[in-house]
Each structure stands twice: as structure tokens, then as C-alpha cells.
Amino acid sequence: MAIIRKVANMWISIMITITSVEAQSRFGELIDRSQREPVEVTRRGRTIAYVVSQHDMQELADLRKRREEAARWYSLYRRQVAVSPDASTLTDADVDRLVHELR
């Protein structure tokens, strides 16, 4: 069961943690629990794995994909900005064009 703890005037939820020995002996319960919340698995006091539901894993994969797309977009944007003329030489028409390109 997750533990709710007050830290620095904020309530935070701590995920359930089980040892690798418990995970082996109670695997069915581990899988069932992971459908409700991520489960941290430890060995000798160190975290070695997390067991998450398929839904949570898909959310993580989607987030990673969106982050990579954002990084590619930002990289392209920075390259475009790097080749842009110096701001002091821009005319009003140049500024209008740049604004419309970014929309």
C-alpha cells in the first residue's frame, strides 16, 4: 500500500516498495498491485526495478516520444535562429515575415 507522508509542508504519495525475494514469492500479487500503482522492487536496500501496468508504460513511451519530438523541433528552431540576420538590421517587413513563419 502507498504511504502518504508530509514533507516540507506538502503531502506526497510514496509508492509501495517490496524486496526482490517478496516479488518472487508473491508475483501474482505484485502484478495485481502494479495495475493500480507502480511498485518499486529492491535488493539489498537498493532499487533494482519498477513494475508498472501496461497503461502506465504506454504513457511513459508516449511522453518519451513527445519529448524527442520537442527536442527535434527546438533543434531546428535554434538552427533557423542562428542563420537569421542580426536583429539590428531587420526591417519591419522582416519582423512581420518572421512572426508569420512562427505561427
N, C-alpha and C positions, 0 to 999 in steps of 0.2 A: 504494500500500500504506500502511496506517495505521502510524504510528510510535508506539512505546511509549517514554515518557520519564519519568524520575524527577524530580518537582517537590515540594519541601518534604517529603521522605521519603514521598511517595505516588507510585505508578506510575499514570500516566494515559495514555489512548489518544488520540492526535491523529489526526483524520480526514484522509483524503487531500485534497490541495489541487492543483487544476490551474488553469492560466490559461484565459481565455476563448478564446484562439487555439487552445490544445490541445483544449479542449472541442469547438470547431467541427471541427477536423481529425480528431478521434478520437471522434466522437459515439457510435458503436456501442459502443466500449469503455467510454465514460462511462456509458451506460445499463446495460451489464452490471455494471459495478463498483457502481453505485448499488443494485443488487439485494442486495448483500452488506453495504454500509455507505454512509452519507451521504457525498456528495462536495461539497467546497467549491470554488466557481468564483470566481476573482479576475480583476480587470482593474486594471492599473497598481498592483498591490500591495494593492488593497482588495477585500474580499469583496463580490461582487455577487449571488451566488445560491448555493443549495444544491440539489443533485439528490438526491432520495430515492426509495425504492421506494414502490409503491402501499400496501404493508403499513405502512411507517413513516408515510406520510401519513395513513392511516386512524387509526393510533394517536394522532397529533397532533390530528386532528379530534375523536376521542373524548375526549382529555384536555381540550381546549378546552371541549367540551360539559359535561363533568363539573365543570370549574372554574366555568362560568357557572351551572350548577345549584346548586353550593355557595354561590356569591355571592348568588343569589336567596334561598336558604334562610336564610343568615346575615342578610340584609337584613330578611327577615320576622321572624326571631327577635329582632333588635335593636329592631324596632318594637314587638313584643309586650312586650319587657322594659321599654321606655321608658314604656309605659302601665300597667305593673304598679305596685301600691301600694308605698309606701316599706317597706323591709324591717322597720323597727322597728314597723310597725303590723300586720304579718302575724300571724295566729293559727296554731296548729298545723294546723288544718284547711286554711288557705290554703296552707301549705307542702306538705302532703300532696297537695292538688289540683294545684299547680304541678309537683311531681315527677312525678305520673302523666300530666300533659299532655305532658311532655318525653319520655316513654318511647314 
